Amino acid sequence: MPIGIQTDCTRLDNGVRVITERVPNTGSAGISVLVDVGPPDEPVGKNGLAHLCEHALFLGTPLRTNRDLAELIDAAGGCFGAFTAPDYTCFFAHVLEDYVSYAIDLLGDILVASTYPEELLEREKGVIRQEILGSQDNPDEVLLQLTKECLWPEDSLSKSVTGDVADVEQLDRSDVAQFISRQYSPDRIIIAAAGGVEHESVVEQAQDAFWALRGEAVEREVDLPALRGGVVVNSMPTKQCSFTVALPTPSYGADCRYSLHVLSNLIGGGMSSRLYQSLREANGLVYSIQSGLLSYRRGGAMTITGATTTANLMQSIQLVLIQLTSLALWEQPINEEELWKSKMLVRSQSRMAIDVISNRVSRIATQEFHFGKRLSDDEMIDEIDQVSIEDLKQLAAEILLAGLPNLTISVVGPVDPLGEEYGGLVELRESFAQMASSAGTSV
């Protein structure tokens, strides 16, 4: 960890965890209140409820109306906000260090004392309807949702965080009140602060703001999501076809996570990556192509995402699959130069990300959520440096080859879901899945 950075963690009497990371010579601070509550906790038939609760908590408290909250937030400068993720809900602020106490007080007020007035809640449902409709016009968001629904069709990971319009329409104030009362217990709350902060001061401020929270969370079962995969197409009047090729991976906290990041970057993480060189440089089929990871508490996926014309769609996806299988079968082995470049890219991304205070506070909050502790920057770099070619060879066989039976191909754009392109993609998927099955029996 860089010199002068100090990390501390304290558990308040009611169970709230407070973790801070002081960064010298920083004039601002990031505050994150991560609540271990999300779509997996929603009752059957109440999709979108966790997200509605996130919005509802900004609608006013006994001390402050929703307008008061908005004016106080703007008066502090910086930014306040919230989001609902597949695993949790997060409320955050990034302010000058002089306003840390102010920000914690506001965040505590909305999380402890919100009243969610019925009239305002109905109006907020209209806001969420616009959010949903906006996402349905965005090919990237549609593509992500299609991919999750195809890969995990019977699991909460496939749920849309926002729900759909019909879901939101049938939710009411009693749903919100019961959900928050049952799920927002103090032992599920992590308060993280980074930048120009003092640990003892943040603990004292958090105690003042969150002391009234009481209760304990009901223990959950954490099981692996059921996998399926397939081909799914959503026809949209766009100029290009956006596509994703996805394979299941272990969860966020898996032991192989550093190797997985290195492997993903080698496949499609930079200009020298195999996919960029193959699809763009050698064949001119795409403007951009990249590999990424969806990483959740219970599972994950490696995703290859790009965009091309309808005429080039089949060739583009075929070349992606050729690159993945040639690596899985070790037909094009990774060499030391490739490994070094990929590790350098992962290291650089990790280091540069924490130069931004909001990224740093997000990192310490999610590490506490997933691991129950802070992983130092130096520890993570050491783990990246230790990734070997043999690690990647084994991981390629486990992820790329073994994952092909659950291969997911998603396409959004000017493609007929019942047309020739769809049938060709189904055949392409089946041929690679069969090849992987045959190869697996002989490895």
LOMI-525757 format. One record per residue (C-alpha): residue number from 0; residue in three letters; chain; x, y, z. Coordinates in Angstrom, 1 decimal, always signed. Last residue first. Layout:
// LOMI-525757
R|NUM|ALA|A|X|Y|Z
...
//
This chain:
// LOMI-525757
R|442|VAL|A|-8.2|-34.2|-22.8
R|441|SER|A|-10.0|-36.7|-25.0
R|440|THR|A|-13.5|-36.4|-23.5
R|439|GLY|A|-13.3|-32.6|-23.4
R|438|ALA|A|-12.3|-32.4|-27.0
R|437|SER|A|-15.5|-34.2|-28.0
R|436|SER|A|-17.7|-32.0|-25.8
R|435|ALA|A|-15.9|-28.9|-27.0
R|434|MET|A|-16.5|-29.8|-30.6
R|433|GLN|A|-20.2|-30.4|-29.8
R|432|ALA|A|-20.5|-27.0|-28.3
R|431|PHE|A|-18.6|-25.4|-31.2
R|430|SER|A|-21.0|-27.0|-33.7
R|429|GLU|A|-24.1|-26.2|-31.6
R|428|ARG|A|-23.2|-22.5|-31.4
R|427|LEU|A|-22.6|-22.2|-35.2
R|426|GLU|A|-25.9|-24.0|-35.9
R|425|VAL|A|-27.8|-21.7|-33.7
R|424|LEU|A|-26.0|-18.7|-35.2
R|423|GLY|A|-27.0|-19.8|-38.7
R|422|GLY|A|-30.6|-20.2|-37.7
R|421|TYR|A|-30.6|-16.6|-36.3
R|420|GLU|A|-29.0|-15.3|-39.5
R|419|GLU|A|-31.5|-17.0|-41.7
R|418|GLY|A|-34.6|-15.5|-40.1
R|417|LEU|A|-36.8|-16.1|-37.1
R|416|PRO|A|-35.2|-13.5|-34.9
R|415|ASP|A|-34.8|-11.2|-37.9
R|414|VAL|A|-31.7|-9.2|-37.5
R|413|PRO|A|-31.4|-5.4|-37.7
R|412|GLY|A|-29.9|-5.0|-34.2
R|411|VAL|A|-29.4|-6.8|-30.9
R|410|VAL|A|-27.6|-10.1|-30.7
R|409|SER|A|-26.9|-12.5|-27.9
R|408|ILE|A|-24.8|-15.7|-28.1
R|407|THR|A|-24.6|-17.7|-24.9
R|406|LEU|A|-22.3|-20.7|-24.5
R|405|ASN|A|-23.5|-23.2|-21.8
R|404|PRO|A|-22.0|-26.2|-23.6
R|403|LEU|A|-18.9|-24.0|-24.3
R|402|GLY|A|-18.1|-23.5|-20.6
R|401|ALA|A|-15.8|-26.6|-20.3
R|400|LEU|A|-13.6|-25.3|-23.1
R|399|LEU|A|-13.4|-21.6|-22.2
R|398|ILE|A|-13.6|-21.7|-18.5
R|397|GLU|A|-11.9|-24.9|-17.3
R|396|ALA|A|-9.6|-25.3|-20.3
R|395|ALA|A|-8.6|-21.7|-20.3
R|394|LEU|A|-8.1|-21.8|-16.6
R|393|GLN|A|-5.6|-24.6|-16.8
R|392|LYS|A|-3.6|-22.9|-19.5
R|391|LEU|A|-3.9|-19.6|-17.7
R|390|ASP|A|-2.4|-21.0|-14.5
R|389|GLU|A|+0.3|-22.8|-16.5
R|388|ILE|A|+1.2|-19.5|-18.1
R|387|SER|A|+1.7|-18.0|-14.7
R|386|VAL|A|-0.1|-15.5|-12.4
R|385|GLN|A|+2.2|-14.5|-9.6
R|384|ASP|A|+2.4|-10.8|-10.8
R|383|ILE|A|-1.4|-10.5|-10.4
R|382|GLU|A|-1.3|-11.7|-6.8
R|381|ASP|A|+1.6|-9.4|-6.0
R|380|ILE|A|-0.4|-6.4|-7.5
R|379|MET|A|-3.4|-7.4|-5.3
R|378|GLU|A|-1.3|-7.5|-2.2
R|377|ASP|A|+0.4|-4.2|-3.0
R|376|ASP|A|-3.0|-2.5|-3.3
R|375|SER|A|-4.1|-3.9|+0.1
R|374|LEU|A|-7.1|-6.2|+0.3
R|373|ARG|A|-9.5|-4.9|+2.9
R|372|LYS|A|-11.6|-7.4|+4.8
R|371|GLY|A|-15.0|-9.2|+4.9
R|370|PHE|A|-14.2|-10.8|+1.5
R|369|HIS|A|-17.2|-9.9|-0.7
R|368|PHE|A|-18.8|-6.9|+1.1
R|367|GLU|A|-15.5|-5.7|+2.7
R|366|GLN|A|-14.0|-5.8|-0.8
R|365|THR|A|-17.0|-4.0|-2.2
R|364|ALA|A|-16.7|-1.1|+0.2
R|363|ILE|A|-12.9|-0.8|-0.1
R|362|ARG|A|-13.2|-0.7|-3.9
R|361|SER|A|-16.1|+1.8|-4.0
R|360|VAL|A|-14.1|+4.1|-1.8
R|359|ARG|A|-11.1|+3.9|-4.1
R|358|ASN|A|-13.2|+4.4|-7.2
R|357|SER|A|-14.8|+7.5|-5.8
R|356|ILE|A|-11.4|+8.8|-4.8
R|355|VAL|A|-10.0|+8.6|-8.4
R|354|ASP|A|-6.3|+7.6|-8.3
R|353|ILE|A|-7.7|+4.2|-7.3
R|352|ALA|A|-8.4|+3.3|-11.0
R|351|MET|A|-4.9|+4.1|-12.1
R|350|ARG|A|-3.4|+1.3|-10.0
R|349|SER|A|-5.9|-1.4|-11.0
R|348|GLN|A|-5.8|-0.5|-14.7
R|347|SER|A|-2.1|-0.5|-14.7
R|346|ARG|A|-1.8|-3.9|-13.0
R|345|VAL|A|-4.3|-5.4|-15.4
R|344|LEU|A|-2.5|-4.0|-18.4
R|343|MET|A|+0.9|-5.0|-17.1
R|342|LYS|A|-0.4|-8.5|-16.5
R|341|SER|A|-1.6|-8.7|-20.1
R|340|LYS|A|+1.7|-7.5|-21.5
R|339|TRP|A|+3.7|-9.9|-19.4
R|338|LEU|A|+1.5|-12.9|-20.4
R|337|GLU|A|+1.7|-12.0|-24.1
R|336|GLU|A|+5.5|-11.7|-23.9
R|335|GLU|A|+5.8|-15.0|-22.0
R|334|ASN|A|+3.9|-17.0|-24.6
R|333|ILE|A|+0.2|-18.1|-24.5
R|332|PRO|A|-0.3|-21.3|-26.6
R|331|GLN|A|-2.1|-21.2|-29.9
R|330|GLU|A|-3.5|-24.7|-30.2
R|329|TRP|A|-3.9|-24.7|-26.4
R|328|LEU|A|-7.3|-26.4|-26.7
R|327|ALA|A|-8.9|-23.5|-24.8
R|326|LEU|A|-6.8|-20.9|-26.7
R|325|SER|A|-7.8|-22.3|-30.1
R|324|THR|A|-11.4|-22.6|-28.7
R|323|LEU|A|-11.6|-18.9|-27.7
R|322|GLN|A|-10.0|-17.6|-30.9
R|321|ILE|A|-12.2|-19.7|-33.1
R|320|LEU|A|-15.3|-18.6|-31.1
R|319|VAL|A|-14.5|-15.0|-31.7
R|318|LEU|A|-13.8|-15.7|-35.4
R|317|GLN|A|-17.2|-17.3|-35.7
R|316|ILE|A|-18.9|-14.3|-34.0
R|315|SER|A|-17.3|-11.9|-36.5
R|314|GLN|A|-18.0|-14.2|-39.5
R|313|MET|A|-21.7|-14.5|-38.6
R|312|LEU|A|-22.2|-10.8|-38.0
R|311|ASN|A|-20.4|-9.5|-41.1
R|310|ALA|A|-23.5|-9.0|-43.3
R|309|THR|A|-25.5|-7.7|-40.4
R|308|THR|A|-22.9|-5.0|-39.9
R|307|THR|A|-20.6|-5.0|-36.8
R|306|ALA|A|-20.6|-4.4|-33.1
R|305|GLY|A|-18.6|-5.9|-30.3
R|304|THR|A|-18.8|-7.7|-26.9
R|303|ILE|A|-17.0|-10.7|-25.6
R|302|THR|A|-18.4|-11.6|-22.1
R|301|MET|A|-16.8|-13.7|-19.4
R|300|ALA|A|-19.5|-14.7|-16.9
R|299|GLY|A|-20.2|-14.7|-13.2
R|298|GLY|A|-21.4|-16.5|-10.2
R|297|ARG|A|-22.9|-16.3|-6.7
R|296|ARG|A|-21.4|-13.1|-5.4
R|295|TYR|A|-21.3|-11.4|-8.8
R|294|SER|A|-18.7|-10.8|-11.5
R|293|LEU|A|-19.6|-10.0|-15.0
R|292|LEU|A|-16.2|-9.9|-16.8
R|291|GLY|A|-15.0|-8.2|-19.9
R|290|SER|A|-13.6|-8.9|-23.3
R|289|GLN|A|-13.5|-6.2|-26.0
R|288|ILE|A|-14.1|-5.5|-29.6
R|287|SER|A|-14.2|-2.1|-31.3
R|286|TYR|A|-14.4|-0.8|-34.8
R|285|VAL|A|-15.4|-4.2|-36.2
R|284|LEU|A|-14.9|-6.4|-39.2
R|283|GLY|A|-11.6|-5.1|-40.5
R|282|ASN|A|-10.1|-8.6|-41.0
R|281|ALA|A|-6.6|-8.6|-39.7
R|280|GLU|A|-6.6|-5.4|-37.5
R|279|ARG|A|-10.2|-5.5|-36.3
R|278|LEU|A|-11.4|-9.1|-35.8
R|277|SER|A|-8.0|-10.8|-35.3
R|276|GLN|A|-5.9|-8.2|-33.7
R|275|TYR|A|-8.6|-7.0|-31.5
R|274|LEU|A|-9.6|-10.5|-30.5
R|273|ARG|A|-6.1|-11.6|-29.7
R|272|SER|A|-5.2|-8.6|-27.6
R|271|SER|A|-2.6|-6.1|-28.9
R|270|MET|A|-5.1|-3.2|-28.8
R|269|GLY|A|-6.3|-4.1|-25.3
R|268|GLY|A|-8.5|-6.2|-23.2
R|267|GLY|A|-9.8|-8.9|-25.6
R|266|ILE|A|-8.3|-12.3|-25.0
R|265|LEU|A|-5.2|-11.2|-23.1
R|264|ASN|A|-7.4|-9.0|-20.9
R|263|SER|A|-9.8|-11.8|-20.1
R|262|LEU|A|-6.9|-14.1|-19.2
R|261|VAL|A|-5.3|-11.6|-16.9
R|260|HIS|A|-8.7|-10.9|-15.2
R|259|LEU|A|-9.3|-14.7|-14.8
R|258|SER|A|-5.8|-15.2|-13.4
R|257|TYR|A|-6.6|-12.6|-10.7
R|256|ARG|A|-10.0|-14.2|-10.0
R|255|CYS|A|-8.7|-17.8|-9.7
R|254|ASP|A|-9.4|-18.0|-5.9
R|253|ALA|A|-13.1|-17.1|-6.5
R|252|GLY|A|-14.4|-13.9|-4.9
R|251|TYR|A|-16.3|-12.5|-7.8
R|250|SER|A|-17.9|-15.8|-8.7
R|249|PRO|A|-16.7|-18.5|-11.1
R|248|THR|A|-17.1|-18.1|-14.8
R|247|PRO|A|-19.9|-18.8|-17.3
R|246|LEU|A|-19.3|-18.1|-21.0
R|245|ALA|A|-20.7|-15.2|-23.0
R|244|VAL|A|-20.6|-14.1|-26.7
R|243|THR|A|-22.2|-10.6|-27.0
R|242|PHE|A|-23.4|-8.9|-30.1
R|241|SER|A|-24.3|-5.4|-31.3
R|240|CYS|A|-25.7|-5.5|-34.9
R|239|GLN|A|-25.2|-2.2|-36.7
R|238|LYS|A|-27.3|+0.6|-38.2
R|237|THR|A|-30.0|+0.2|-35.6
R|236|PRO|A|-33.7|-0.6|-36.1
R|235|MET|A|-33.9|-3.2|-33.3
R|234|SER|A|-34.6|-7.0|-33.5
R|233|ASN|A|-33.7|-8.8|-30.3
R|232|VAL|A|-31.9|-12.1|-30.9
R|231|VAL|A|-31.2|-15.0|-28.4
R|230|VAL|A|-28.9|-18.0|-28.9
R|229|GLY|A|-28.3|-20.5|-26.1
R|228|GLY|A|-27.1|-20.7|-22.5
R|227|ARG|A|-28.4|-22.9|-19.7
R|226|LEU|A|-26.9|-22.5|-16.2
R|225|ALA|A|-28.4|-22.9|-12.8
R|224|PRO|A|-27.0|-20.3|-10.3
R|223|LEU|A|-24.8|-21.6|-7.5
R|222|ASP|A|-26.3|-21.5|-4.0
R|221|VAL|A|-26.0|-18.8|-1.3
R|220|GLU|A|-28.7|-19.6|+1.3
R|219|ARG|A|-29.7|-16.6|+3.3
R|218|GLU|A|-29.5|-15.8|+7.0
R|217|VAL|A|-32.2|-13.4|+8.2
R|216|ALA|A|-30.6|-10.1|+9.0
R|215|GLU|A|-30.5|-8.7|+12.5
R|214|GLY|A|-32.3|-5.9|+14.1
R|213|ARG|A|-31.8|-2.2|+15.0
R|212|LEU|A|-31.0|+1.1|+13.2
R|211|ALA|A|-31.3|+4.0|+15.6
R|210|TRP|A|-27.5|+4.4|+15.9
R|209|PHE|A|-27.0|+5.3|+12.2
R|208|ALA|A|-26.3|+9.1|+12.1
R|207|ASP|A|-24.6|+9.6|+15.5
R|206|GLN|A|-22.6|+6.3|+15.2
R|205|ALA|A|-21.6|+7.2|+11.7
R|204|GLN|A|-20.3|+10.6|+12.8
R|203|GLU|A|-18.3|+9.0|+15.6
R|202|VAL|A|-16.9|+6.3|+13.3
R|201|VAL|A|-16.0|+9.0|+10.7
R|200|SER|A|-14.2|+11.0|+13.4
R|199|GLU|A|-12.3|+8.0|+14.6
R|198|HIS|A|-11.2|+7.1|+11.1
R|197|GLU|A|-10.0|+10.5|+9.9
R|196|VAL|A|-10.9|+11.4|+6.4
R|195|GLY|A|-9.4|+13.2|+3.4
R|194|GLY|A|-9.7|+10.4|+1.0
R|193|ALA|A|-11.8|+7.3|+1.6
R|192|ALA|A|-15.0|+6.5|+3.5
R|191|ALA|A|-16.9|+3.2|+3.7
R|190|ILE|A|-20.1|+2.5|+5.6
R|189|ILE|A|-21.1|-1.1|+5.3
R|188|ILE|A|-24.7|-2.1|+6.2
R|187|ARG|A|-26.0|-5.7|+6.4
R|186|ASP|A|-25.5|-5.9|+10.1
R|185|PRO|A|-27.6|-2.8|+10.5
R|184|SER|A|-30.7|-4.3|+9.0
R|183|TYR|A|-32.2|-3.0|+5.8
R|182|GLN|A|-34.0|-6.2|+4.8
R|181|ARG|A|-37.1|-6.6|+6.9
R|180|SER|A|-38.0|-2.9|+7.5
R|179|ILE|A|-36.9|-1.9|+4.0
R|178|PHE|A|-39.0|-4.6|+2.4
R|177|GLN|A|-42.0|-4.0|+4.6
R|176|ALA|A|-42.1|-0.3|+3.9
R|175|VAL|A|-41.5|-0.6|+0.2
R|174|ASP|A|-44.2|-3.3|-0.3
R|173|SER|A|-46.6|-1.3|+1.9
R|172|ARG|A|-46.0|+1.8|-0.3
R|171|ASP|A|-47.1|+0.1|-3.5
R|170|LEU|A|-45.8|-2.2|-6.3
R|169|GLN|A|-48.2|-3.1|-9.1
R|168|GLU|A|-47.0|-0.6|-11.6
R|167|VAL|A|-43.3|-1.4|-11.1
R|166|ASP|A|-43.7|-5.0|-12.4
R|165|ALA|A|-45.8|-3.9|-15.4
R|164|VAL|A|-43.2|-1.3|-16.4
R|163|ASP|A|-40.4|-3.9|-16.2
R|162|GLY|A|-38.1|-4.7|-13.3
R|161|THR|A|-35.4|-2.1|-12.5
R|160|VAL|A|-32.7|-4.7|-11.6
R|159|SER|A|-33.8|-6.8|-14.6
R|158|LYS|A|-33.7|-10.4|-13.3
R|157|SER|A|-31.3|-12.9|-14.8
R|156|LEU|A|-29.1|-13.1|-11.7
R|155|SER|A|-32.3|-14.0|-9.8
R|154|ASP|A|-32.1|-17.4|-11.4
R|153|GLU|A|-34.2|-19.4|-13.8
R|152|PRO|A|-32.9|-18.1|-17.1
R|151|TRP|A|-29.2|-17.8|-16.1
R|150|LEU|A|-27.3|-17.7|-19.4
R|149|CYS|A|-30.2|-16.6|-21.6
R|148|GLU|A|-31.6|-14.1|-19.2
R|147|LYS|A|-28.1|-12.7|-18.5
R|146|THR|A|-27.3|-12.3|-22.1
R|145|LEU|A|-30.6|-10.7|-23.0
R|144|GLN|A|-30.2|-8.1|-20.1
R|143|LEU|A|-26.7|-7.2|-21.3
R|142|LEU|A|-27.9|-6.8|-24.9
R|141|VAL|A|-30.8|-4.6|-23.9
R|140|GLU|A|-28.4|-2.4|-22.0
R|139|ASP|A|-26.0|-2.1|-24.9
R|138|PRO|A|-28.8|-1.5|-27.4
R|137|ASN|A|-30.3|+1.4|-25.4
R|136|ASP|A|-33.9|+2.1|-26.3
R|135|GLN|A|-35.1|-0.5|-23.6
R|134|SER|A|-32.9|+1.4|-21.1
R|133|GLY|A|-34.8|+4.6|-21.7
R|132|LEU|A|-38.2|+2.8|-21.3
R|131|ILE|A|-37.0|+1.5|-17.9
R|130|GLU|A|-35.8|+4.9|-16.7
R|129|GLN|A|-39.1|+6.5|-17.9
R|128|ARG|A|-41.0|+3.9|-15.9
R|127|ILE|A|-38.7|+4.7|-12.9
R|126|VAL|A|-39.7|+8.3|-13.0
R|125|GLY|A|-43.4|+7.3|-13.1
R|124|LYS|A|-42.8|+5.1|-10.1
R|123|GLU|A|-41.4|+8.3|-8.5
R|122|ARG|A|-44.8|+9.9|-8.9
R|121|GLU|A|-46.5|+7.0|-7.1
R|120|LEU|A|-43.9|+7.3|-4.3
R|119|LEU|A|-44.5|+11.0|-4.0
R|118|GLU|A|-48.2|+10.4|-3.4
R|117|GLU|A|-47.5|+7.6|-1.0
R|116|PRO|A|-45.0|+9.4|+1.2
R|115|TYR|A|-41.8|+7.4|+1.5
R|114|THR|A|-41.1|+8.1|+5.3
R|113|SER|A|-37.3|+8.0|+5.4
R|112|ALA|A|-35.9|+7.8|+8.9
R|111|VAL|A|-32.8|+5.5|+9.0
R|110|LEU|A|-31.5|+5.4|+5.5
R|109|ILE|A|-32.5|+8.9|+4.5
R|108|ASP|A|-31.2|+10.4|+7.7
R|107|GLY|A|-28.0|+8.5|+7.7
R|106|LEU|A|-27.1|+9.6|+4.2
R|105|LEU|A|-27.7|+13.2|+5.1
R|104|ASP|A|-25.7|+13.0|+8.3
R|103|ILE|A|-22.9|+11.2|+6.5
R|102|ALA|A|-22.7|+13.9|+3.9
R|101|TYR|A|-22.6|+16.8|+6.5
R|100|SER|A|-19.9|+15.0|+8.5
R|99|VAL|A|-17.8|+14.6|+5.3
R|98|TYR|A|-18.4|+18.2|+4.2
R|97|ASP|A|-15.0|+19.7|+5.1
R|96|GLU|A|-13.3|+16.9|+3.1
R|95|LEU|A|-14.9|+18.2|-0.1
R|94|VAL|A|-17.6|+15.9|-1.3
R|93|HIS|A|-18.2|+12.6|-3.1
R|92|ALA|A|-21.4|+10.9|-1.9
R|91|PHE|A|-22.8|+7.4|-2.1
R|90|PHE|A|-25.8|+5.1|-1.6
R|89|CYS|A|-25.3|+1.5|-2.7
R|88|THR|A|-27.7|-1.4|-3.1
R|87|TYR|A|-26.5|-5.0|-3.3
R|86|ASP|A|-25.9|-8.1|-5.4
R|85|PRO|A|-27.5|-7.4|-8.8
R|84|ALA|A|-26.7|-3.7|-8.4
R|83|THR|A|-29.1|-0.9|-7.3
R|82|PHE|A|-27.7|+2.6|-7.5
R|81|ALA|A|-27.5|+5.7|-5.4
R|80|GLY|A|-26.5|+9.4|-5.6
R|79|PHE|A|-24.7|+12.4|-4.1
R|78|CYS|A|-22.2|+14.6|-5.9
R|77|GLY|A|-19.7|+17.3|-5.2
R|76|GLY|A|-21.3|+20.5|-3.9
R|75|ALA|A|-22.8|+20.6|-0.4
R|74|ALA|A|-25.5|+23.0|-1.4
R|73|ASP|A|-26.7|+20.6|-4.1
R|72|ILE|A|-27.3|+17.9|-1.5
R|71|LEU|A|-29.0|+20.3|+0.8
R|70|GLU|A|-31.3|+21.5|-1.9
R|69|ALA|A|-32.3|+18.0|-3.0
R|68|LEU|A|-32.8|+16.9|+0.6
R|67|ASP|A|-35.0|+20.0|+1.3
R|66|ARG|A|-37.0|+19.2|-1.8
R|65|ASN|A|-37.6|+15.6|-0.7
R|64|THR|A|-38.8|+17.0|+2.6
R|63|ARG|A|-36.4|+17.1|+5.6
R|62|LEU|A|-36.7|+16.4|+9.3
R|61|PRO|A|-39.5|+13.8|+9.3
R|60|THR|A|-37.8|+12.2|+6.2
R|59|GLY|A|-38.3|+12.8|+2.5
R|58|LEU|A|-38.5|+11.1|-0.9
R|57|PHE|A|-34.8|+10.1|-1.2
R|56|LEU|A|-35.4|+6.6|+0.4
R|55|ALA|A|-38.1|+5.8|-2.2
R|54|HIS|A|-35.5|+5.7|-5.1
R|53|GLU|A|-33.5|+2.9|-3.4
R|52|CYS|A|-36.8|+1.2|-2.4
R|51|LEU|A|-37.9|+1.2|-6.1
R|50|HIS|A|-34.7|-0.6|-7.0
R|49|ALA|A|-35.2|-3.3|-4.4
R|48|LEU|A|-38.8|-3.7|-5.5
R|47|GLY|A|-38.0|-4.2|-9.2
R|46|ASN|A|-39.3|-7.8|-9.4
R|45|LYS|A|-42.1|-8.3|-6.8
R|44|GLY|A|-43.7|-11.5|-8.1
R|43|VAL|A|-41.7|-13.7|-5.7
R|42|PRO|A|-40.4|-11.6|-2.8
R|41|GLU|A|-37.2|-9.6|-3.5
R|40|ASP|A|-34.1|-10.6|-1.7
R|39|PRO|A|-32.2|-11.7|-4.8
R|38|PRO|A|-32.9|-8.3|-6.4
R|37|GLY|A|-30.8|-6.4|-3.8
R|36|VAL|A|-29.8|-6.1|-0.2
R|35|ASP|A|-26.3|-6.1|+1.4
R|34|VAL|A|-26.4|-2.3|+1.9
R|33|LEU|A|-23.3|-0.3|+0.8
R|32|VAL|A|-23.1|+3.2|+2.2
R|31|SER|A|-20.3|+4.9|+0.3
R|30|ILE|A|-18.5|+8.1|+1.2
R|29|GLY|A|-15.8|+9.6|-1.0
R|28|ALA|A|-13.6|+12.4|+0.4
R|27|SER|A|-12.0|+15.5|-1.1
R|26|GLY|A|-8.9|+17.6|-0.5
R|25|THR|A|-6.4|+14.8|-0.7
R|24|ASN|A|-2.8|+15.3|+0.5
R|23|PRO|A|-2.8|+12.1|+2.5
R|22|VAL|A|-5.2|+9.2|+1.7
R|21|ARG|A|-7.1|+8.0|+4.7
R|20|GLU|A|-8.9|+4.7|+4.1
R|19|THR|A|-12.0|+4.1|+6.2
R|18|ILE|A|-14.2|+1.2|+7.1
R|17|VAL|A|-17.3|+1.4|+9.3
R|16|ARG|A|-19.3|-1.8|+9.8
R|15|VAL|A|-22.9|-1.5|+11.1
R|14|GLY|A|-23.6|-4.1|+13.8
R|13|ASN|A|-25.6|-2.2|+16.3
R|12|ASP|A|-22.6|-1.6|+18.6
R|11|LEU|A|-20.6|-0.2|+15.7
R|10|ARG|A|-18.0|-2.4|+14.0
R|9|THR|A|-14.7|-0.6|+13.3
R|8|CYS|A|-12.3|-0.8|+10.4
R|7|ASP|A|-9.1|+1.0|+9.6
R|6|THR|A|-7.0|+1.7|+6.5
R|5|GLN|A|-4.0|+4.1|+6.5
R|4|ILE|A|-2.4|+5.5|+3.3
R|3|GLY|A|+0.9|+7.3|+4.2
R|2|ILE|A|+3.2|+5.3|+1.9
R|1|PRO|A|+1.4|+3.5|-0.9
R|0|MET|A|+0.0|+0.0|+0.0
//
